[in-house]
Amino acid sequence: MAGYSGTPLVRKLGIREDHRVAIIDAPPGFTDLLGGLPEGVDCRTSLRSRGDFDVMILFAPAHRALTRRFPALVPRLADSGGLWVAWPKKSSGVKSDLSEDIVRDVALAAGLVDNKVCAIDDTYSGLRLVIRVSDRGTRRVR
C-alpha cells in the first residue's frame, strides 16, 4: 500500500533484499499492507532467533507497551539498521497516551536518535530510530 505519498510502505520502512525484519505486536492485516517483500527478506514476529535485525517495527498502542517491549529490541538492532516505533495517530480515534515526543524521549534515553517519520497507515504513525553514527561498531557482540 502506498498511502498518500505514493511510496510503497515497504520502501518507506527501508526493507530491502536479504534484510532481517522483526515485526512486533502488529495489528491484524499489517503484513498485507506491506505487499510483496523484496527477495530474501527474513521476516519474524518475535525475537526468538539469534542475530541482529536490519529493520524492526514495534507497534505500541500505549506508553506502557512501549516501555515494556523497547528495552529488548534495542540490543538486537543492527548497527546500520532502523527501529520503527508505530503509535496510534490522534486522528485515528484510538485512545493512546503516546506521541512522537514521548517515543523520541524513550529513544534518546536508550541512546538512539530519530531520523525519519512516516504514516504507516490511517491508524499509525511511525518514527524511525537509529544508533548514532559515532556509536556504531562500539556495542558488544550479541
Residue pairs with C-beta under 8 A, 6 or more apart in sequence:
1 8
1 9
1 33
1 35
1 121
2 8
2 9
3 9
3 12
3 119
3 121
4 119
5 12
5 118
5 119
8 35
9 33
9 34
9 35
9 120
9 121
10 34
10 35
10 36
10 37
10 38
12 118
13 34
13 55
13 57
13 82
13 84
13 118
13 126
13 128
14 54
14 55
14 82
14 128
15 21
15 34
15 37
15 38
15 41
15 54
15 55
16 38
16 41
16 54
17 38
17 39
17 40
17 41
18 38
18 39
18 40
18 41
19 38
19 40
19 41
19 42
19 54
19 55
20 41
20 42
20 44
20 51
20 52
20 53
20 54
20 55
20 78
21 37
21 41
21 42
21 43
21 44
21 53
21 54
21 55
21 56
21 57
22 43
22 44
22 45
22 46
22 47
22 53
22 55
22 56
22 57
22 73
22 76
23 30
23 31
23 43
23 44
23 45
23 56
23 57
24 45
24 46
24 47
24 56
24 57
24 58
24 59
24 69
24 73
25 58
25 59
25 60
25 65
25 69
26 45
26 57
26 59
27 59
27 123
27 124
30 59
30 121
31 43
33 120
33 121
37 43
44 53
47 72
47 73
47 76
50 142
51 76
51 142
52 76
52 77
52 78
52 79
52 81
52 142
53 76
53 77
53 78
53 81
54 78
54 80
54 81
54 82
55 81
55 82
55 84
56 73
56 76
56 77
56 81
56 82
56 83
56 84
57 84
57 86
57 126
58 66
58 69
58 70
58 73
58 83
58 84
58 85
58 86
59 86
59 87
59 124
60 66
60 69
60 70
60 85
60 86
60 87
60 98
60 103
61 87
61 88
61 94
61 96
61 98
62 96
62 97
62 98
63 97
63 98
63 102
66 85
66 87
66 98
66 102
66 103
66 106
67 106
70 85
70 106
70 110
71 110
73 83
74 83
74 110
74 111
74 112
75 139
75 142
76 142
77 83
77 112
77 130
77 131
79 131
79 136
79 137
79 139
80 130
80 136
81 130
81 131
82 115
82 116
82 128
82 129
82 130
83 112
83 128
83 129
83 130
84 120
84 126
84 127
84 128
84 129
85 103
85 106
85 107
85 126
85 127
85 129
86 120
86 124
86 125
86 126
87 96
87 98
87 99
87 100
87 103
87 124
87 125
88 94
88 95
88 96
88 98
88 123
88 124
88 125
89 119
89 122
89 123
89 124
89 125
90 99
92 122
92 123
92 124
94 123
100 117
100 125
100 127
103 114
103 127
103 129
104 114
104 127
107 113
107 114
107 127
107 129
111 131
111 132
111 135
112 129
112 130
112 131
112 132
113 129
113 130
113 132
114 127
114 128
114 129
114 130
115 128
115 129
115 130
116 127
116 128
117 125
117 126
117 127
117 128
118 125
118 126
118 128
119 125
119 126
120 126
131 139
